[in-house]
């Protein structure tokens, strides 16, 4: 492959309203500077006309982190719509063409905001709200964008302006979201972008079961003002070549199945994509390394500046190294580095009494598919299968230890293979009859 795949991932979270007290609390948390929260002081910050007890390097970082452009959030759907009217227009996309004459492509990594105890940032709450909005936007525009998966772990306070660092300890949100994506929307991810860039052993092992492509590595040489609080990519690879992580340390190269790609930020305050980093990617490609150049920003910020700045860097590096670049879907970028399998996943399904037997014609990505069950009283559950043969054969029993078959509305499961091809199966129950539908995603 004689070109670099360029992958633009948007952490897609919908509108974000931020009260002054939250902004000034974050200033204190990030830089240890206590400033009275009012509009007058915010204007002084924007004008760089405020006293800060910081050294010159940190002062420079402060004003890069807290400025009018970065804090100008899209606070409601009207403002999101106004921006997206531009971003989803072919006229806008055609300003930015890759080396093959194709328009800029965006990968929208959609989150669900659910089950908060408090919502001071006025995030849009509910399953599928953001997913449906962007899916409809893509369909109506005719733009060839993609939708992938984004998740924020639940914090102990469980408020919309905080994040957790454990995927399961404070809620089962990730299971509820994925169960509904499978059953309600016939959809399951092969690509993931972590909220707050956070990965830990729990998420490392979860992803290793189900999702083959992970755009999370934020390792870089810049100052990280999060000060050992959230994400830790300190000693991960700074190469633009994806790697298989270690089972016990996601930052190290190891023998896990999934791929981790480096993904830096644009339009924010840490781990920024700059010309030096873009040059690094093109230089590595010049040496025939397998390279994906990926970057991310948010839909609640103004994005036009990010397009202009990033495109300029791409053109500079492409000219300097005489390497072409291609705007890519996040899944296809990985697939272009892999060997396409000779056959796709197909499941053989049999019912015997109150058991369902499932067999795959080939190894799937993880030891079992992701199982989602919806009952007739509209509750959703994620369960393990009985694993008869890892990666190939499974059994599920309907009984008093799980759910009796006559109470099930939908039994569904989804799996990827190592190439990122996704197959989803839905079995609908109606009295003693059932119907099976297969979806290749």
Secondary structure, DSSP 8 states (H G I E B T S, - for coil): --EEEEEEEEEE-------HHHHHHHHHHHH------SHHHHHHHHTT-S-----HHHHHHHHHHSSTTTT----SHHHHHHHHHHHT-HHHHTTSB-TTS-B--EEEEE--B---SB-TT---BSTTHHHHHHHHHHHHH----EEEEEE----SS-BTT---S-SSSS--HHHHHHHHHHHHHS---SEEEEGGG---HHHHHHHHHH--EEEEE---SS--TTTTSS---TTS--SSS-B-B-SS-TTSB-S-SSEEEEEEESSSSSSB--HHHHHHHHHHHHTT---EEEEEEETTS--HHHHHHHHHHHHHHHHHHT-EEEE--HHHHHHTTS---SS---EEEEEETTEEEEEESS--SSSS-EEEEEETTS-EEEE--EEEETTTEEEEE-STTS--GGGEEEEEEEEE-TT--EEEEEEEEETTEEEEEEEE-
